[in-house]
Amino acid sequence: MLKALPKNHDPKLLVGFDTSDDACVYKLNNDMVLIQTLDFFTPMVDDPYQFGQIAAANALSDVYAMGASPLVALNVLCIPTCMPPEDVAAILAGGADKVLEAGGVIAGGHSVIDPEPKYGLSVSATIHPDEIWSNAGAKPGDILVLTKPLGNGILATAAKKDAITQEEFNQAVISMATLNKYARDAAKKTSVNGCTDITGFGFIGHASEMAQASDCALVFDSKKMPILDGAYDLAQKGVIPGGAKRNEEYLSSKVSFTANVPLPIRHILFDPQTSGGLLLSVPEADIDLLLGNLAAAGVDASVVGEARQLCNEKALCHFS
């Protein structure tokens, strides 16, 4: 599944930054590799406990995207001197509860004083080398499945501007705080050729990384993309995060749209996601089993496209 690495690469580093994958993979021995990742960011919600949950779920997702289960996590915390101690405790409690739900343990961490609060985790896991998922494994003919709806960056921006109610924003909060553990566990019962999670680079950013790493073109049906309620209308009104615009500027050469793809859908596809879902690339023969397993696990997944042979065109992702 893993692509050949450069000759000057440490042979024990099976996955590094070469393919922009979700975590690094280091070979310990023939039967075990170490998966390591780190992620932290500023709050996107007002509630400190929810912030802790979402930040932890986001960091843990990188391990799930590699096909593994988290073992040990370390807190990464930046706090302003004006933050009440009870808010700090709530952030850490939110993170600890998500790590516990993941079956891992918090083993410590590090904190510093910072003008703006930031929180996340460094996460470690182990797995057999043959069980690693990679964003470099998609194959022509694979079916592409997305396990969470898009648009939480747009809804978070709207919430900050008081353009939506807290009740309308709650669907995004619930989605962001939901672990990708359940999607990972369900998918482990089938064949998975490639996987990545959808986070700050947006759907197109992470999909194009998968396409490039796999030497495939990824073709999507924009009408099948799952979207959070209200995100389309907000995008139509111009409620777009700055990160979506930066993603579009950077990625415009790697994607093509047919004329019938509406502009709001395009904004949503560039929208930076927090703790988004998994994008799974699976053989067509296994798609019914995968969808059945995901549904049984309570994961509302969607078939969104397929992988095809890469031709000479510059674009890696195509939307119709």
C-alpha positions in Angstrom: 0.0 0.0 0.0 2.8 2.4 0.9 4.7 4.2 -1.9 8.4 3.7 -2.3 10.3 6.3 -0.4 13.4 8.4 -1.5 16.7 6.6 -1.3 18.1 9.0 1.3 15.1 8.4 3.5 15.6 6.7 6.9 14.4 3.1 6.1 12.6 2.9 9.4 10.5 6.0 8.6 7.8 4.3 6.5 5.6 7.4 6.2 7.0 10.9 6.7 6.1 14.2 5.0 6.7 12.9 1.5 3.0 12.3 0.7 1.5 14.8 3.1 -0.1 11.9 5.0 -2.0 12.3 8.3 0.7 11.0 10.7 4.2 9.6 10.6 4.9 5.9 10.7 8.1 4.6 12.2 9.1 0.9 12.1 9.9 -0.6 15.5 10.3 -4.2 14.2 8.8 -6.5 11.6 5.6 -6.8 13.6 5.0 -3.3 14.9 5.2 0.3 13.8 4.8 3.5 15.8 2.3 6.1 14.6 2.8 9.6 15.8 0.9 12.9 15.3 0.3 16.3 16.8 -2.4 18.8 16.3 -3.7 21.9 18.2 -5.6 25.1 17.4 -7.6 28.0 18.8 -11.2 27.7 19.9 -14.0 27.6 17.4 -16.7 27.3 20.1 -17.4 29.4 23.2 -17.8 26.4 25.6 -14.4 25.4 27.0 -15.4 21.7 27.5 -16.7 21.4 24.0 -13.5 23.1 22.7 -11.5 20.4 24.5 -13.6 17.6 23.0 -13.4 19.0 19.5 -9.6 19.6 19.6 -9.0 16.2 21.0 -11.2 14.5 18.4 -9.4 16.4 15.7 -6.0 15.2 16.9 -7.1 11.6 17.4 -8.5 11.6 13.9 -5.0 11.5 12.3 -4.4 8.1 14.0 -7.7 6.8 12.8 -6.9 7.9 9.3 -3.9 5.6 9.4 -6.1 2.7 10.4 -4.8 2.6 14.0 -6.3 3.1 17.5 -4.8 5.7 19.9 -2.8 4.5 22.9 -1.1 7.5 24.6 -1.8 11.2 24.3 0.0 14.3 25.7 -1.8 17.6 26.2 -0.6 20.7 24.3 -2.0 23.8 26.0 -1.6 27.5 25.6 -3.5 29.7 28.0 -3.7 33.5 28.6 -3.2 34.7 32.2 -6.8 36.1 32.3 -8.4 32.7 31.7 -10.3 31.4 34.7 -8.9 28.2 36.2 -12.3 26.5 35.8 -12.2 27.1 32.0 -8.7 25.6 31.8 -10.0 22.6 33.8 -13.0 22.3 31.4 -10.8 22.3 28.3 -8.6 19.5 29.7 -11.6 17.5 30.9 -13.1 17.7 27.4 -9.9 16.4 25.9 -9.5 13.7 28.6 -13.1 12.4 28.0 -12.5 12.0 24.3 -9.2 10.2 24.8 -11.0 7.9 27.3 -13.7 7.3 24.7 -11.0 6.4 22.2 -9.5 3.8 24.6 -6.3 5.7 25.2 -4.8 7.5 28.2 -3.6 11.0 28.9 0.0 10.6 30.1 0.8 14.3 30.8 1.6 17.2 28.5 3.0 20.8 28.5 1.4 24.2 28.9 2.7 27.7 28.2 1.3 31.2 28.7 0.0 32.7 25.5 -2.3 35.6 24.6 -4.7 33.3 22.8 -5.9 29.9 24.1 -4.8 26.9 22.1 -5.3 23.2 22.8 -4.6 19.9 21.2 -2.8 16.6 21.6 0.3 14.7 20.6 -1.0 11.1 20.0 0.9 7.8 19.7 -0.3 4.4 18.5 1.1 1.1 17.3 -0.1 -1.2 14.6 1.1 -4.1 12.5 2.8 -2.8 9.3 0.4 -4.7 7.1 -2.6 -2.9 8.6 -1.5 0.6 7.9 -3.8 2.8 5.9 -2.2 5.6 3.8 -3.4 8.4 1.6 -1.1 6.8 -1.1 -3.1 3.6 -1.5 -6.1 4.6 -3.7 -6.4 2.6 -6.9 -8.3 3.1 -10.1 -11.7 1.6 -9.8 -12.0 2.3 -6.1 -15.2 3.8 -4.7 -14.8 6.9 -2.5 -16.8 7.2 0.8 -17.0 10.2 3.1 -18.1 9.6 6.7 -19.0 13.1 7.9 -20.9 16.0 6.3 -19.0 19.1 5.2 -19.5 22.8 6.0 -18.5 23.1 9.7 -16.1 25.9 8.9 -18.8 27.9 7.3 -21.2 27.3 10.3 -18.5 28.3 12.8 -17.9 31.5 10.9 -21.6 32.2 10.9 -21.8 31.5 14.6 -19.1 34.0 15.3 -21.0 36.6 13.4 -24.3 35.7 15.1 -25.7 34.8 11.7 -27.1 31.5 13.0 -28.5 30.4 16.4 -26.7 28.2 18.8 -29.2 25.5 18.1 -28.4 25.7 14.3 -24.7 25.5 15.2 -25.1 22.5 17.5 -25.2 20.1 14.6 -21.7 21.2 13.6 -20.5 20.9 17.2 -21.8 17.4 17.5 -20.2 16.4 14.3 -16.8 17.9 15.2 -16.8 16.2 18.6 -17.7 12.8 17.2 -14.7 10.5 17.0 -13.7 8.8 13.8 -13.2 5.7 15.9 -16.5 4.3 14.8 -15.9 4.8 11.1 -12.4 3.3 11.5 -13.7 0.3 13.4 -16.4 -0.4 10.8 -14.0 0.1 7.9 -11.4 -2.3 9.4 -13.8 -5.1 8.8 -13.4 -4.6 5.0 -10.6 -3.8 2.5 -9.4 -0.2 2.6 -6.8 0.8 -0.1 -6.5 4.4 0.9 -7.7 6.9 3.6 -7.3 10.4 4.8 -9.2 12.7 7.1 -10.8 16.0 6.1 -9.5 18.9 8.2 -8.1 22.4 7.7 -7.0 21.9 4.0 -10.6 21.4 3.1 -12.2 18.5 1.2 -10.4 19.4 -2.0 -7.1 19.9 -0.3 -7.0 16.5 1.3 -8.6 14.7 -1.7 -5.9 16.2 -4.0 -3.2 15.0 -1.6 -4.7 11.5 -1.8 -4.8 11.7 -5.6 -1.3 12.9 -6.0 0.1 10.4 -3.5 -1.8 7.5 -5.2 -1.1 8.6 -8.8 -4.8 8.6 -9.4 -7.5 11.1 -10.4 -10.4 11.3 -8.1 -13.8 12.0 -9.7 -16.7 13.2 -7.5 -20.4 13.8 -7.9 -21.0 17.2 -6.2 -24.7 16.3 -5.8 -23.8 13.4 -3.5 -21.5 15.4 -1.2 -23.0 15.4 2.4 -23.5 18.9 3.7 -24.5 20.2 7.1 -27.9 21.9 7.2 -27.7 25.6 6.4 -24.1 25.6 5.1 -25.3 25.9 1.4 -27.5 28.9 2.1 -24.7 30.6 4.2 -22.2 30.0 1.4 -24.7 31.5 -1.1 -24.9 34.6 1.1 -21.1 34.9 1.2 -20.4 33.7 4.7 -17.1 32.1 3.8 -14.1 31.6 6.2 -10.9 33.2 5.2 -9.3 29.8 5.2 -11.6 28.6 2.4 -10.5 31.5 0.2 -6.8 30.7 0.9 -7.5 27.0 0.1 -9.1 28.0 -3.2 -6.2 30.2 -4.2 -3.7 27.5 -3.5 -5.6 24.5 -4.9 -7.3 26.1 -8.0 -4.9 24.4 -10.4 -5.5 20.9 -8.9 -9.3 20.8 -9.3 -11.7 21.1 -12.2 -15.5 21.7 -12.1 -18.1 21.2 -14.7 -20.3 24.3 -15.3 -23.2 22.8 -13.4 -21.5 22.8 -10.0 -22.9 25.7 -8.1 -20.6 28.3 -6.6 -21.8 27.6 -3.0 -20.9 23.9 -3.4 -17.4 25.0 -4.6 -17.0 27.2 -1.4 -18.1 24.2 0.8 -15.5 21.9 -0.9 -12.8 24.4 -0.1 -14.1 25.1 3.4 -11.5 24.3 6.1 -13.0 21.5 8.3 -12.3 20.9 12.0 -12.4 17.3 13.0 -14.0 16.2 9.7 -14.7 12.7 8.5 -12.6 10.0 6.8 -12.4 9.8 3.1 -12.1 6.1 2.3 -11.0 4.5 -0.9 -12.2 0.9 -1.2 -12.5 -1.7 -3.9 -15.9 -1.7 -5.6 -16.5 -5.3 -4.5 -16.4 -4.3 -0.9 -18.6 -1.2 -1.0 -21.9 -2.8 0.1 -20.2 -4.5 3.1 -18.5 -1.3 4.0 -21.7 0.8 3.9 -23.5 -1.9 5.9 -20.8 -1.9 8.6 -20.8 1.9 8.8 -24.6 2.1 9.0 -24.5 -0.6 11.8 -22.0 1.6 13.7 -24.2 4.6 13.4 -22.0 6.4 10.8 -24.1 8.2 8.2 -21.6 7.7 5.3 -22.0 8.8 1.7 -20.6 7.4 -1.6 -19.1 10.5 -3.2 -17.0 9.4 -6.2 -14.4 7.0 -7.6 -10.7 6.8 -8.3 -9.7 6.6 -12.0 -6.5 6.3 -14.0 -4.5 9.6 -13.9 -4.3 11.1 -17.4 -2.1 14.0 -18.6 -4.4 16.8 -17.2 -3.1 19.0 -14.4 -6.2 18.6 -12.2 -6.2 15.8 -9.7 -9.8 16.1 -8.6 -12.8 16.5 -10.8 -16.3 17.5 -9.8 -19.5 17.3 -11.8 
